[in-house]
Amino acid sequence: MAAHLHRGLKLLGTLFITLSAISPASSVFIIAPGVVTQSGTGAFLAFVIAGVVGVFMAFVYAELGSAYPLSGGEYAIVARTFGRLPGFVVLGLFMVSQLLIIAVIALGVGTYLSVLFPGLHAPVVAAVTTVVATVLAVFDIKLNAWVTGTFLAIEMIALVVVSVLGFWHPQRSLAELTVHPVVSGGNGTVVAASIGLIGAASAVALFAYNGYGAAVYLGEETHDAHRGIAKTILWALGITVAAELIPVTAVLLGSPSLPDLFGAENMMDYFITARGGSVLNDVISLAVALAILNAVLAIVLVTGRMVFSTGRDAAWPSPVSRALAKIHPRFGSPWIATLATGAVGTAFCFADKTFLLVVTSTTIIAVYAALCVSTITGRRNGSTAHAAYRMPWFPVAPILALVAIGYVVYQNFRDPAIGRPSLFVTLGIAVVFALYYLFVLRRRGTWELQGAADETPEVSSPPRR
């Protein structure tokens, strides 16, 4: 008999964990400075464009998630709507990127704690952060919902403070961000930001919003998931866009000097110290460190559930699959899958950061593309006919999202440092997992695609390829 998770979450708890996986504060303090470096004050438009694309993808996630609110997340959805082979490729892409992204995010803890404690060794701090998050993730999901909710409140307060600092005495108008955006010209100068720069930066901004789809992984533990998951995804995106776009706009409007902002080693440190003083900067840095810990916890939670699902679906040799599918008798959590997730994430905290970025940079784009195609094929073959949520203006959202994804791929291919190698790594991962499916799983016929005990009958009849 297949293992099933306990439904202990309501909509609010699922939303807390989903928002924590996105971690708006981590995005503002870690990812947004990269967008500003690339496009200057055009970062405002980049985040707006990314928000529009995010709406398209949220519609896609909401429809597919309401049809299949399963702990396998994207791979479970694609396998049931588009076919088993593409589903298993998505499993490989997302599992590799999720396991590594834990380390990428955890490495940010040392950056902000070093403001208070200079000389910290970032990989060690990241490893300790991941271990702590993993131990917490083994406990009951309701407890983790409250833990993530508490940390989430702290990071939201930090973002409100940053917004107030910027809007209290703005140094420039909104028109300067939209009509005449500028970017660093070097040597303390600024020049006009081109449309191409802003477009390329929007790809990074899109990554900053990513994570609202994490709600799907909690579907088997959420009451009335077929309706609640779609609401959670849409609410998560809306809150995230506001929580990131507002403080980014405040920083661009309120910075005393744009050349100093663009040239700062740590843009957010410069802005907060210049507008609020060093003591406030120390307090905000601690809040951001907690936000990153919260993000690591949430990502370990959702990734552990995906790894659990692969075991339940018998994706690996029998002893491995049986172990990963075990549920803790007291906490009701997929504890072995969670510990395995944390162990891998901890080990990669000591890997080269460039390597981590190369592996994780474009895998999410490939998964997005697969989901868009799955939405279209799901409507055509009827595999999503039972979905509780139907996106408006179909098929506008998936088609426009695919166009945006194509543009992002083009921009990545033009980047020889990270983008192009990442595309080749993504292709390599896809090929490896496709071969494993074709020559191992399909031959032995044991990829079972199981799901929640109360899922609808339609879920159990995936298309085969």
C-alpha positions in Angstrom: 0.0 0.0 0.0 1.3 3.4 -1.0 2.4 5.9 1.7 0.3 9.0 2.1 0.9 12.3 3.8 -1.5 13.6 6.5 -3.7 16.6 5.6 -2.7 19.0 8.4 -2.5 22.3 6.6 -5.1 24.9 5.9 -4.8 27.6 3.2 -3.0 30.1 5.5 -0.3 27.6 6.5 0.3 26.5 2.9 0.6 30.2 2.0 3.1 30.8 4.8 5.4 28.0 3.6 5.0 29.0 -0.1 5.9 32.6 0.6 8.8 31.5 2.7 10.1 29.4 -0.2 10.0 32.5 -2.4 11.5 34.6 0.4 10.8 38.2 -0.9 13.5 39.6 1.4 16.1 37.3 0.1 15.2 38.2 -3.4 15.3 42.0 -2.7 18.6 41.8 -0.8 20.4 39.1 -2.9 18.9 39.0 -6.4 17.6 42.5 -6.9 21.1 44.1 -6.7 22.1 42.0 -9.7 19.1 43.3 -11.6 20.1 46.9 -10.7 23.7 46.3 -11.7 22.6 45.0 -15.1 19.9 47.6 -15.9 20.3 50.5 -13.4 17.1 52.3 -12.6 15.6 50.3 -15.5 15.3 47.5 -12.8 11.9 49.0 -12.0 10.7 48.1 -15.5 12.4 44.8 -15.4 10.5 43.8 -12.3 7.3 45.0 -13.8 7.8 42.9 -16.9 8.8 39.9 -14.8 5.6 40.4 -12.8 3.5 40.3 -16.0 5.2 37.0 -17.1 4.8 35.8 -13.5 1.0 36.3 -13.8 1.0 34.1 -16.9 3.0 31.3 -15.2 0.8 31.6 -12.0 -2.3 30.9 -14.2 -0.5 27.9 -15.6 0.5 26.6 -12.2 -2.9 27.3 -10.7 -4.8 25.3 -13.3 -2.4 22.4 -13.3 -2.0 22.4 -9.5 -5.8 22.3 -9.0 -6.0 19.3 -11.2 -3.0 17.5 -9.6 -2.1 18.8 -6.2 0.5 16.2 -5.6 3.8 16.2 -3.6 5.7 15.3 -6.8 5.0 18.9 -8.0 6.0 19.7 -11.6 7.1 16.2 -12.6 3.9 14.6 -11.3 1.9 17.1 -13.3 3.9 16.8 -16.6 3.9 13.0 -16.5 0.1 13.0 -16.2 -0.7 15.6 -18.9 2.2 15.5 -21.4 3.6 12.0 -21.0 5.9 9.9 -18.7 9.1 10.6 -20.6 8.9 14.4 -20.4 7.6 14.0 -16.8 10.7 12.1 -15.8 13.0 14.6 -17.5 11.3 17.4 -15.5 11.9 15.3 -12.4 15.6 15.2 -13.1 15.8 18.9 -14.0 13.9 20.1 -10.9 15.4 17.6 -8.4 18.9 18.6 -9.4 18.2 22.3 -9.3 16.2 22.2 -6.1 18.9 20.2 -4.2 21.6 22.7 -5.3 19.5 25.8 -4.9 19.4 25.0 -1.1 23.2 25.6 -1.0 23.0 28.8 -3.2 20.5 30.4 -0.9 22.1 29.2 2.3 25.4 30.8 1.3 23.7 34.2 1.6 23.4 33.8 5.4 27.1 34.3 5.9 27.0 37.4 3.7 24.6 39.2 6.0 25.8 37.8 9.3 29.3 39.0 8.5 28.0 42.5 8.9 27.6 41.7 12.6 30.3 39.1 12.9 33.2 39.8 10.5 35.4 36.9 9.4 32.7 34.2 9.2 33.4 31.4 6.9 30.4 31.4 4.5 30.3 27.7 3.5 30.4 26.6 7.2 27.6 29.1 8.1 25.6 27.8 5.1 26.1 24.2 6.1 25.0 24.9 9.7 22.0 26.8 8.4 21.0 23.8 6.2 21.4 21.3 9.0 19.2 23.4 11.3 16.6 23.8 8.6 16.6 20.1 7.9 16.1 19.1 11.5 13.1 21.5 11.7 11.7 20.1 8.5 11.4 16.6 9.9 8.9 17.8 12.5 5.1 18.1 11.9 4.1 20.3 8.9 1.7 22.4 11.1 4.6 23.3 13.4 6.7 24.3 10.3 3.9 26.4 9.0 4.0 28.5 12.2 7.8 28.7 12.2 7.9 29.9 8.6 5.0 32.3 9.3 6.9 33.9 12.2 10.1 34.3 10.2 8.1 35.5 7.3 6.6 38.3 9.4 10.1 39.4 10.4 11.3 39.7 6.8 8.1 41.5 5.7 8.8 44.1 8.5 12.3 44.5 7.1 11.0 45.2 3.7 8.5 47.7 5.0 11.4 49.6 6.7 13.4 49.6 3.5 10.3 51.0 1.6 9.8 53.7 4.2 13.4 54.8 4.0 13.1 55.2 0.2 9.7 56.8 0.0 10.2 59.2 2.9 12.5 61.6 1.1 12.6 60.5 -2.6 15.5 61.9 -4.6 14.0 61.5 -8.0 10.6 60.9 -9.7 9.0 57.8 -10.9 9.3 59.1 -14.5 13.1 58.9 -14.2 12.7 55.1 -13.7 10.2 54.6 -16.5 10.9 57.2 -19.2 14.6 58.0 -18.7 16.2 55.0 -16.9 19.9 55.1 -16.5 22.7 52.6 -15.8 26.3 52.8 -14.6 28.6 54.1 -17.3 31.7 53.5 -15.2 34.0 56.0 -13.3 31.0 57.4 -11.3 28.9 58.3 -14.4 25.5 57.1 -15.6 24.3 56.6 -19.1 20.9 55.7 -20.6 19.7 52.1 -20.0 18.8 50.4 -23.3 15.7 48.3 -23.8 17.9 45.3 -24.4 19.5 45.7 -21.0 16.1 46.0 -19.3 14.8 43.0 -21.2 17.8 40.9 -20.2 17.5 42.0 -16.6 13.8 41.0 -16.6 15.0 37.3 -16.9 16.8 37.7 -13.5 13.8 39.5 -12.0 11.6 36.6 -13.1 13.8 34.3 -11.1 13.4 36.6 -8.1 9.6 36.0 -8.1 9.9 32.3 -8.6 8.6 29.9 -6.0 4.8 30.3 -6.0 4.5 26.9 -7.5 5.9 25.4 -4.3 2.3 25.3 -3.1 1.7 22.3 -5.3 4.2 20.2 -3.3 2.0 20.7 -0.2 -1.2 19.7 -2.0 -1.4 16.3 -0.3 -1.2 17.9 3.2 -3.6 20.8 2.4 -7.4 20.6 3.1 -9.5 20.9 0.0 -6.4 21.1 -2.1 -8.0 21.0 -5.5 -9.5 24.4 -4.8 -7.1 25.8 -2.2 -3.8 25.3 -4.1 -4.9 27.5 -7.0 -5.9 30.3 -4.6 -2.6 29.9 -2.7 -0.5 30.2 -5.9 -2.3 33.3 -7.1 -2.2 35.0 -3.7 1.5 34.0 -3.3 2.4 35.7 -6.6 0.4 38.9 -5.9 2.0 39.3 -2.4 5.5 38.5 -3.8 5.3 41.1 -6.6 4.2 43.8 -4.1 6.7 42.7 -1.5 9.6 42.9 -4.0 8.6 45.6 -6.4 7.7 48.2 -3.7 11.1 48.1 -1.8 13.1 47.9 -5.1 11.3 51.0 -6.3 11.9 52.7 -2.9 15.7 52.1 -3.2 15.9 53.4 -6.7 13.9 56.5 -5.8 15.4 57.2 -2.4 19.2 56.5 -2.9 21.2 59.7 -2.3 23.5 59.0 -5.2 22.9 56.6 -8.1 26.6 56.3 -9.0 27.3 55.4 -5.4 24.5 52.9 -5.4 25.6 51.3 -8.6 29.2 51.2 -7.5 28.6 49.9 -4.0 30.0 46.4 -3.1 26.7 45.8 -1.3 23.9 48.0 -2.6 21.4 47.4 0.2 24.1 48.0 2.9 24.9 51.3 1.2 21.3 52.4 0.9 20.2 51.5 4.4 23.3 52.9 6.0 23.0 56.2 4.0 19.3 56.6 4.8 19.0 55.0 8.3 22.5 54.6 9.8 24.7 51.7 10.6 22.7 50.4 13.6 19.6 50.0 11.5 21.7 48.3 8.8 22.9 45.8 11.5 19.3 45.1 12.5 18.1 44.6 8.9 21.1 42.4 8.1 20.1 40.1 11.0 16.5 40.0 9.7 17.7 39.1 6.2 19.8 36.3 7.7 16.7 34.9 9.4 14.8 35.3 6.1 17.4 33.2 4.3 17.2 30.5 7.0 13.4 30.6 6.6 13.8 30.2 2.8 16.2 27.2 3.3 13.7 25.6 5.7 10.8 26.1 3.2 12.8 24.7 0.3 13.9 21.7 2.3 10.3 21.1 3.2 9.0 21.1 -0.4 12.0 19.4 -1.9 11.8 16.6 0.6 8.3 16.0 -0.4 9.3 15.8 -4.1 12.1 13.3 -3.2 9.5 11.4 -1.1 7.2 11.2 -4.1 10.0 9.8 -6.3 10.4 7.0 -3.8 6.7 6.3 -3.6 6.6 6.2 -7.4 9.4 3.6 -7.4 11.7 5.8 -9.5 14.9 4.3 -8.1 16.1 0.8 -7.1 13.7 -0.8 -4.7 15.7 -0.4 -1.4 16.2 3.3 -2.2 12.6 3.9 -3.2 11.2 2.1 -0.1 13.4 4.2 2.2 12.5 7.5 0.6 8.8 6.7 0.8 8.8 6.2 4.6 6.7 8.5 6.7 7.6 9.4 10.3 5.1 7.6 12.7 4.8 10.6 15.0 5.4 13.7 12.9 3.8 12.4 9.7 6.7 13.8 7.6 8.7 12.1 4.9 11.6 12.1 7.2 14.2 10.0 5.3 13.5 11.9 2.1 13.9 15.2 4.1 17.1 14.1 5.7 18.5 13.0 2.3 17.5 16.4 0.9 19.3 18.2 3.7 22.4 16.1 3.5 22.8 16.8 -0.3 22.2 20.5 0.2 24.7 20.6 3.1 27.4 18.9 1.0 26.9 21.4 -1.8 27.4 24.3 0.5 31.2 23.6 0.0 30.9 23.6 -3.8 32.1 26.4 -6.0 29.4 29.0 -6.3 29.9 29.5 -10.0 29.3 25.8 -10.5 26.1 26.0 -8.5 24.9 29.0 -10.6 25.8 27.2 -13.9 23.8 24.1 -12.9 20.7 26.0 -11.6 20.4 29.0 -13.8 18.3 27.7 -16.7 16.7 24.5 -15.4 13.7 26.5 -14.1 13.2 27.9 -17.6 13.0 24.4 -19.1 10.5 23.3 -16.4 8.4 26.4 -17.1 8.3 25.5 -20.8 7.2 22.0 -20.0 4.4 23.3 -17.8 3.1 25.6 -20.5 3.0 22.8 -23.0 1.4 20.6 -20.4 -1.4 23.1 -19.9 -2.2 23.1 -23.6 -1.9 19.3 -24.0 -4.0 18.8 -20.8 -6.8 20.8 -22.3 -6.6 18.9 -25.6 -6.4 15.4 -24.2 -8.8 16.0 -21.3 -6.3 15.1 -18.6 -7.0 18.4 -16.8 -10.7 18.4 -17.4 -11.4 17.9 -13.7 -9.3 20.9 -12.6 -11.1 23.1 -10.0 -9.5 26.2 -11.5 -9.6 27.2 -15.1 -7.3 30.1 -16.2 -8.9 33.1 -18.0 -8.2 33.8 -21.7 -6.8 30.4 -22.4 -4.4 29.8 -24.2 -3.0 33.4 -24.0 -1.1 32.8 -20.8 0.9 29.7 -21.8 1.6 31.0 -25.3 2.9 34.4 -24.1 4.9 32.7 -21.3 6.5 30.5 -23.9 7.4 33.5 -26.0 9.0 35.1 -22.9 10.9 31.9 -22.1 12.2 31.8 -25.7 13.6 35.3 -25.2 15.2 34.3 -21.9 16.9 31.3 -23.6 18.2 33.6 -26.3 19.6 36.1 -23.8 21.2 33.2 -21.8 22.8 31.8 -25.0 24.4 35.2 -25.6 26.1 35.1 -22.1 29.3 33.0 -22.4 30.1 33.2 -18.7 27.0 31.6 -17.0 24.1 31.5 -19.4 25.5 29.4 -22.3 27.2 26.8 -20.1 24.0 26.6 -18.0 21.9 25.8 -21.1 24.3 23.0 -22.1 24.2 21.6 -18.5 20.4 21.7 -18.5 20.4 19.8 -21.8 22.9 17.3 -20.4 20.7 16.6 -17.3 17.7 16.2 -19.5 19.5 13.6 -21.7 20.8 11.6 -18.7 17.3 11.3 -17.1 15.7 10.6 -20.5 18.1 7.7 -21.0 17.5 6.4 -17.4 13.7 6.4 -18.1 14.0 4.7 -21.5 16.5 2.0 -20.6 15.6 1.4 -16.9 12.1 2.5 -15.9 10.2 1.8 -19.1 11.8 -1.6 -19.4 11.0 -2.8 -15.9 7.6 -1.0 -15.9 7.8 0.1 -12.3 7.3 3.9 -12.4 4.0 3.8 -10.7 2.9 7.5 -10.5 0.9 7.1 -7.3 -0.8 10.0 -5.5 -2.9 11.1 -2.7 -5.5 8.6 -1.3 -8.4 10.9 -2.2 -7.4 12.1 -5.6 -9.9 12.1 -8.4 -10.2 9.0 -10.7 -8.9 11.0 -13.6 -5.4 11.3 -12.0 -4.7 7.6 -12.2 -4.8 7.5 -16.0 -1.7 9.3 -17.3 -0.9 9.4 -21.0 1.9 7.0 -21.9 4.9 7.9 -24.1 
